[in-house]
């Protein structure tokens, strides 16, 4: 740089100019590397690196609708899905008018000229329905043996929950993805009685056994399909690495869970 500072470039020889150019190229390469190192952390987010989504900050979602198109919400001509009046309500409450609110005239004996109707859709109060099954026990006069009537196949315990209650527990836990504790809490809030988490888990096991033939049929249909999609996702459950594998065709989806133990994959 001494020659560059003191002498005009036109007076430098070829070797001096080459030396200056090479020096400038080295400086530019160093500057590009420094800029890259400064930009890379700013460009990383949860979508292109291992950073958690919370590190992205709060971002306002942008509408994918182009300007000038229809606004969000119901469009003109859309039929809608509002409540519709029923012809035969389950219960009717009549609100009598016995005194005129303006002049206090007695209206008890006067027939109404018309009736204005409003309907309210609501859920009736929910309470337990307890069914007691009684099996008769008799002693046969012919052979002297004591015989007993048969209980229904699903009535196996002296006290137990019914199939509808267990089905609702499975629905909340499996389909709505509520944890076991919250499933029990919701059922207690609804019905005033909290089942144990073991009951919910046992109900899940019953459902798994019942749907197994259907699941196996889905699996075979996907195997025979012309084209299928496969994917997997890992998650830790009780300290163990679990893998959820999914195989799907046009109209069918098959899920399988695996747990990896000591480099061995074991199907659950």
Residue, then its C-alpha position, 0 to 999 in steps of 0.5 A: x500500500x506504500x506505493x499505492x499511497x505515494x505514486x499514481x497507479x499509472x506509474x506503477x509497473x505490472x508486478x506492483x499492480x498484480x501485487x495490489x490486486x492479489x492483496x485486495x482479493x484477499x481482503x475481499x474474501x476475508x470480508x465476505x467470510x465475516x459478512x457470512x458469519x454475521x448473517x447466518x445466525x440471523x437467517x436461522x429459524x425453527x424451519x431451517x435449523x434445530x432452533x425451537x419455534x419459540x425462538x422465532x418470536x411472535x409473528x402475525x400470520x399473513x393472509x394468503x388471500x390476494x387483494x381484491x378477492x372475497x373477504x373471509x366469512x360467509x359469502x352471499x348465497x351461502x346456505x349457512x348452518x344456523x339453528x332451525x326451529x323444530x316442529x315438535x319440541x321436547x318441552x314447552x314452557x308457557x309464559x302467562x300474561x295475567x295483568x296489563x303492564x300499562x294499566x294493571x287491568x286483569x287479563x287472566x280470563x282473556x284469550x291470547x290473540x297470538x303466541x310468540x315462540x322462541x326455542x332454546x337448544x340445550x343439554x338436559x342435566x346429566x346424571x348417572x343411570x345405575x342398572x342393577x343386574x340380578x341373576x336368580x339362583x335356584x336349586x334344581x329339585x330333580x338333580x339337587x344342583x344349585x344353578x344361576x341365571x346368566x349375566x350379560x357378557x359385558x357385566x363381569x364385576x360386582x360394580x363397574x362402568x358401562x360401555x358408553x362411559x368407557x367409550x366416551x373416556x376413550x374418545x376424549x383420550x385418544x381422539x381429542x388427545x386429552x392426557x389421562x389426568x385431564x380426561x378423568x377431570x373432564x368426566x368428573x366435571x360432567x358427571x360428578x365422578x372421576x374414574x381412575x386413570x387405570x380404567x381409562x387405560x383398560x378401556x383403551x386396551x379393549x378398543x384396541x382388541x375390538x378394532x384389530x381386525x379392521x386395522x389388519x384389513x387396512x394394512x393389507x389393503x395398503x400393501x396391495x395398493x399401487x402407490x403408498x406414502x410412508x413417514x415416521x416421527x420419533x418421540x420419548x415416552x417414559x424415557x424410551x424412544x418411540x417411533x410412530x410410523x404411518x403408511x397411507x394410500x388414497x383412502x386408507x391410513x395405517x399407524x404403527x408404534x415402535x419402541x427402540x431398545x438397545x438398538x432393537x426395534x420392538x413392535x408394540 
